[in-house]
Amino acid sequence: MAEKMMIQFDHVTKKFDGETILRDISFDIERGKFYTLLGPSGCGKTTILRLIAGFLEPTEGTLTFDGQLVNKIPPNKRQVNTVFQDYALFPHLNVFENVAFGLRINKLASKEIAPRVKEALHFVNLDGYQNREISDLSGGQKQRVAIARAIVNRPQVLLLDEPLSALDLKLRTAMQFELRQLQRRLGITFIFVTHDQEEALAMSDEIFVLNQGKIEQSGSPRSIYDEPINRFVADFIGESNIIPGKMPQDRVVSFAGKTFNCVDQGFNKNESVEVVIRPEDLELKQRGEGLLQVRVESQLFRGVHYEIIGKDEAGNSWMIHSTKSAKINDEIGLYFEPEAIHIMRHGESEEDFDRRLESYEGADHD
C-alpha cells in the first residue's frame, strides 16, 4: 500500500488574512485513481488543488509527494499539471503551438516536440486538428486542447479545476465519459474539482466531500451515496428524506410514529438518530397498503420519473421518485425494505462511522 500512496496531506491548515480556509485536514491520494473534491463554493476544494500544484503553501501541516516534503517546492518542480476552468488557452497560437507550449518552455528538442504533440492530440481525439485556430473550436474541443496541453508533459498527476462548468448539459455529460476513459488509458492520477454531485458520482474512484474547510466524508461514490455520515452529506449527495427517529434496539428504529426493522446496529437504547431513506427507495402503494400513509401535496414530472411530495400523519414531508403518478390530495401508501433505511448518529466522526459499518459485516458473517 505504501508504494501506491502518491500524495499525503498531514494535518494541513491554510489561512488567508486570518481566515481559516482549510481546517486540519489529512488524507492520502493513491497512484492511478480518479479522485473528486466535491463541495459547495467556498468549501476549500480549489485551495487543496492549488496546494497540490504548488501555487500555495500550507499555513500548518505537511504535504508530501512520493514521500518527499513539498511544502516549499515551486510548481515547475512538481510532476503536476493543471486544467483550469477557463482553459487558459493562447488565442494567438494554433492548436499545435498551444499544446507544444510547455514542451518549448522545458526546452525539449525540436525533433521530439511534434511526435509528443501528435500523441497528446490522439489521446483526446483531436487527430488532424494541429493547424486549427483556437477561435474556430467548439467548447468541447477547447477543453480537449487544454487537457492535451496538460498531458503532453507526462505529469504524474493531472489537476482539473471545474473544467466542464462552461459546457452545456449534453456536452458536459459526453465529456464526463471521455475524461474517465482518458484517465484509464493514461493510467495517471486525476484530481477533479466540482460542485456537481452527479459529475462526482459518475466519474470518480473516490470522492472527498468538503464543507467549510473540512472533509466531511470520503469513500467510493456508492458508499457515500448509500451510507452518508451526516445530514450535510445526505443532502449534498442526491436527494434524501431525513426524518428524526429513535433506536429502541439494534436493527429496530422508530420514526413517524411507527417502528420498523432496519439493518443498523451499535446504538444506545432509545438513542435519538436521523433516519435517511432515498426517494427512489420508496415504492407507491394503494391507500391502506404499505408501511406508511401519506397525503400527496405536489407532483412534478421529471422525464424519467415523477417527483411526488407527500406528508405523513406525524407531519413529516416525504419525497418519492416513481414511474407511477399520483393525484394531489390523494392518500397513498409507501413501502420500503429494511435495507433502504440508513441511520445517522448525531456528531459521529468518520472513524467511528467506519468502525460501526465494519461491525455490521462482522455480525453478518457470524
C-alpha positions in Angstrom: 0.0 0.0 0.0 2.9 2.4 0.8 4.1 2.2 -2.8 0.7 3.2 -4.1 0.5 6.3 -2.0 1.5 9.4 -4.0 0.2 12.5 -2.2 -0.3 12.8 1.6 -1.9 15.7 3.5 -1.0 15.6 7.2 -2.9 17.9 9.4 -2.9 20.7 6.8 -4.4 24.1 7.6 -4.5 27.0 5.2 -5.3 30.6 6.3 -5.8 33.8 4.3 -5.6 37.1 6.1 -6.5 35.4 9.4 -9.5 33.5 7.9 -9.2 29.7 8.0 -9.9 28.1 4.6 -8.8 24.5 5.4 -9.0 23.1 8.9 -6.5 20.4 9.9 -7.2 18.1 7.0 -5.5 14.7 6.5 -5.9 12.4 3.5 -4.0 10.2 1.1 -4.1 10.1 -2.7 -3.1 6.8 -4.4 -1.4 6.4 -7.7 -3.5 5.9 -10.8 -7.0 6.7 -9.4 -9.7 9.3 -10.3 -10.4 11.5 -7.3 -13.0 14.2 -6.9 -13.1 17.0 -4.5 -16.8 17.8 -4.1 -18.5 20.6 -2.2 -20.2 24.0 -2.4 -18.5 27.2 -3.3 -16.0 28.3 -0.7 -15.6 24.9 1.0 -11.8 24.7 0.2 -11.7 22.3 -2.7 -9.8 24.7 -5.1 -7.4 25.6 -2.2 -6.5 21.9 -2.0 -5.8 21.8 -5.7 -3.6 24.9 -5.5 -1.7 23.4 -2.6 -1.0 20.2 -4.6 0.0 22.3 -7.7 2.4 24.4 -5.6 0.6 27.7 -6.1 0.1 27.9 -2.3 1.9 26.7 0.8 0.3 25.2 3.9 0.0 27.5 6.9 0.3 24.5 9.1 1.0 20.8 8.5 2.9 18.9 5.8 2.3 17.9 2.2 4.4 15.1 0.8 4.7 13.7 -2.8 6.1 10.2 -3.1 7.4 10.6 0.5 9.2 13.9 -0.2 8.2 17.0 1.7 7.0 19.6 -0.9 5.6 22.4 1.2 8.0 24.9 -0.4 8.7 23.2 -3.7 7.6 25.5 -6.6 5.1 24.5 -9.3 7.7 24.0 -12.0 9.5 21.4 -9.9 6.4 19.2 -9.4 5.2 16.4 -11.7 1.8 18.0 -11.8 -0.2 19.9 -14.5 -3.5 21.8 -14.2 -6.5 22.2 -16.5 -8.3 25.4 -15.4 -11.9 26.3 -15.5 -11.5 28.8 -18.4 -8.9 26.5 -20.2 -6.3 29.4 -20.3 -5.5 28.8 -24.0 -3.5 31.2 -26.0 -5.8 32.7 -28.7 -2.9 33.9 -30.9 -1.5 30.4 -31.1 -3.0 27.5 -33.1 -3.8 24.1 -31.6 -0.3 22.7 -32.2 1.5 25.6 -30.6 -0.9 25.6 -27.6 -0.1 22.0 -26.9 3.6 22.4 -27.6 4.0 25.5 -25.3 5.0 23.6 -22.2 7.5 21.4 -24.1 9.1 24.5 -25.6 9.3 26.2 -22.1 11.1 23.0 -20.9 13.5 23.3 -23.9 12.7 19.9 -25.4 14.5 19.1 -28.6 12.5 20.3 -31.6 12.5 16.8 -33.2 10.8 15.4 -30.1 8.0 18.0 -29.9 6.0 17.1 -33.0 5.5 13.4 -32.1 4.7 14.3 -28.4 2.0 16.8 -29.6 0.6 14.3 -32.1 0.4 11.7 -29.3 -1.4 14.0 -26.9 -3.9 15.1 -29.5 -4.6 11.5 -30.4 -5.3 10.7 -26.7 -8.0 13.5 -26.7 -9.5 12.5 -30.1 -8.2 15.6 -31.9 -6.2 13.9 -34.7 -5.8 16.3 -37.6 -6.6 19.5 -35.5 -2.9 20.7 -35.2 -3.4 23.7 -37.5 -6.8 24.8 -36.3 -7.1 28.3 -34.7 -8.5 28.3 -31.1 -11.3 30.7 -32.2 -12.5 28.0 -34.7 -13.0 25.4 -32.0 -16.2 24.4 -30.0 -16.3 24.5 -26.2 -15.7 20.7 -26.0 -12.7 20.9 -28.5 -11.1 23.8 -26.5 -11.5 21.6 -23.4 -9.7 18.8 -25.1 -6.9 21.1 -26.2 -6.4 22.2 -22.6 -6.2 18.6 -21.5 -3.7 17.7 -24.3 -1.5 20.6 -23.3 -1.6 19.3 -19.7 -0.8 15.7 -20.5 1.9 16.3 -23.2 4.4 16.9 -20.3 3.5 13.5 -19.0 2.7 14.5 -15.4 2.2 12.0 -12.6 -0.9 14.0 -11.5 -3.5 15.9 -13.6 -5.5 18.5 -11.7 -8.8 19.6 -13.2 -10.5 22.7 -11.7 -14.2 22.5 -12.8 -13.2 22.2 -16.5 -16.8 21.2 -17.5 -18.7 24.0 -15.9 -18.8 26.2 -19.1 -20.3 23.4 -21.3 -23.9 22.7 -22.0 -25.6 19.7 -20.3 -25.3 17.3 -23.3 -21.7 18.1 -24.0 -20.8 18.0 -20.3 -22.3 14.5 -20.0 -20.3 13.4 -23.0 -17.1 14.9 -21.7 -17.5 13.2 -18.3 -17.3 9.8 -20.1 -14.4 11.0 -22.2 -12.4 12.2 -19.2 -13.0 8.9 -17.4 -11.9 6.9 -20.4 -8.8 9.2 -20.8 -7.8 8.6 -17.2 -8.0 4.9 -17.6 -5.9 5.0 -20.8 -3.2 7.2 -19.4 -3.1 5.4 -16.0 -2.2 8.6 -14.2 -3.8 10.2 -11.1 -6.7 12.6 -11.8 -7.9 15.1 -9.1 -11.1 16.7 -10.2 -12.8 19.7 -8.5 -16.6 20.2 -8.9 -19.7 21.3 -7.0 -21.8 19.0 -9.2 -22.6 15.8 -7.3 -23.8 14.0 -10.5 -20.4 14.5 -12.1 -18.7 13.2 -8.9 -20.8 10.1 -8.8 -20.4 9.3 -12.5 -16.6 9.8 -12.8 -14.8 9.0 -9.5 -13.0 6.1 -7.9 -13.1 8.1 -4.7 -14.8 11.3 -3.5 -13.9 13.7 -0.8 -16.9 15.7 0.3 -15.9 19.0 1.7 -17.8 21.6 3.8 -16.4 24.8 5.4 -12.8 23.7 5.1 -13.2 20.2 6.5 -13.6 16.7 4.8 -17.0 15.5 6.0 -16.7 12.1 4.4 -14.5 10.2 1.9 -15.1 7.0 0.0 -16.4 5.4 -3.2 -19.4 7.0 -4.9 -21.6 4.1 -3.9 -20.5 4.0 -0.3 -21.1 7.8 0.2 -24.4 7.7 -1.6 -25.7 4.6 0.3 -24.1 5.4 3.7 -23.9 9.2 4.2 -22.3 10.1 7.6 -24.4 13.1 8.4 -27.2 15.5 7.2 -24.8 17.6 5.1 -23.6 14.7 3.1 -27.0 13.1 2.7 -28.4 16.4 1.5 -25.5 17.3 -0.8 -25.2 13.8 -2.5 -28.5 13.2 -4.2 -32.0 13.7 -2.7 -32.8 12.5 0.7 -35.7 12.1 3.1 -34.2 12.9 6.6 -36.6 12.1 9.5 -36.0 12.2 13.3 -36.1 8.8 15.0 -35.0 6.6 17.9 -33.3 3.3 18.1 -35.2 1.1 20.6 -32.6 -1.7 20.0 -30.2 -2.9 17.3 -31.8 -3.3 13.9 -35.1 -1.7 15.1 -35.9 2.0 14.5 -38.9 4.2 15.4 -40.0 7.2 13.3 -43.2 8.8 12.0 -45.0 7.2 15.0 -44.2 3.6 14.0 -41.5 1.0 14.5 -39.6 -0.7 11.6 -36.9 -3.3 11.1 -33.6 -1.9 9.8 -30.0 -3.2 9.4 -28.1 -0.7 11.6 -26.7 -1.5 15.0 -24.3 -0.3 17.6 -26.5 2.4 19.1 -27.5 3.1 22.7 -31.0 2.0 23.7 -33.5 4.7 22.6 -30.8 6.9 21.2 -32.0 9.8 19.1 -30.9 9.5 15.5 -31.7 10.8 12.0 -33.2 8.4 9.5 -32.4 8.6 5.8 -34.5 7.0 3.0 -33.7 7.9 -0.6 -36.7 8.9 -2.7 -36.1 6.1 -5.3 -36.3 3.5 -2.5 -39.9 4.4 -1.7 -42.5 2.3 -3.5 -46.0 3.6 -4.1 -48.9 1.5 -2.8 -52.7 1.9 -2.7 -54.3 3.6 0.2 -54.2 1.4 3.3 -51.3 -0.6 2.0 -47.5 -0.3 2.6 -45.7 0.7 5.8 -46.6 4.4 5.9 -49.6 6.5 4.7 -49.0 10.0 3.2 -51.2 12.6 1.6 -50.0 13.9 -1.8 -49.2 17.6 -1.7 -47.5 18.1 -5.1 -46.2 16.3 -8.1 -43.7 17.2 -10.9 -42.8 15.2 -14.0 -39.0 14.9 -14.2 -38.8 12.9 -17.5 -37.7 9.5 -16.2 -39.8 9.7 -13.1 -42.5 11.6 -11.2 -41.3 13.6 -8.1 -44.1 13.4 -5.6 -44.2 15.2 -2.2 -46.4 13.9 0.5 -46.9 14.3 4.2 -47.4 11.6 6.8 -49.7 11.7 9.8 -46.8 12.8 12.1 -46.2 15.9 9.9 -43.1 14.6 8.1 -42.6 15.5 4.4 -41.6 12.7 2.0 -40.1 13.0 -1.5 -40.9 10.0 -3.7 -39.4 9.2 -7.1 -41.7 6.8 -9.0 -42.6 5.9 -12.6 -46.2 5.9 -11.3 -48.2 9.1 -11.0 -50.4 10.2 -8.1 -53.1 12.8 -7.6 -52.9 15.8 -5.4 -54.7 15.3 -2.0 -54.9 11.6 -2.5 -53.8 9.3 0.3 -51.3 6.7 -0.8 -49.2 4.0 0.9 -45.4 3.8 0.9 -43.4 0.6 1.2 -39.6 0.3 1.7 -37.2 -2.5 2.6 -35.2 -2.6 5.8 -32.0 -2.2 3.7 -33.4 1.1 2.4 -33.3 2.7 5.9 -30.0 4.3 6.8 -29.4 5.6 10.3 -27.2 8.6 11.1 -25.8 9.2 14.5 -25.6 12.8 15.8 -22.0 14.0 15.9 -20.4 10.7 14.8 -16.9 11.0 13.4 -15.9 9.3 10.1 -13.6 6.9 12.0 -16.4 5.9 14.4 -18.8 5.6 11.5 -16.4 3.2 9.6 -15.9 1.1 12.7 -19.7 0.8 13.0 -20.0 -0.4 9.4 -17.3 -2.9 10.0 -19.3 -4.3 13.0 -22.3 -4.9 10.7 -20.1 -7.0 8.4 -18.7 -9.0 11.4 -22.3 -9.6 12.7 -23.5 -10.7 9.3 -20.5 -13.1 9.0 -21.3 -14.5 12.4 
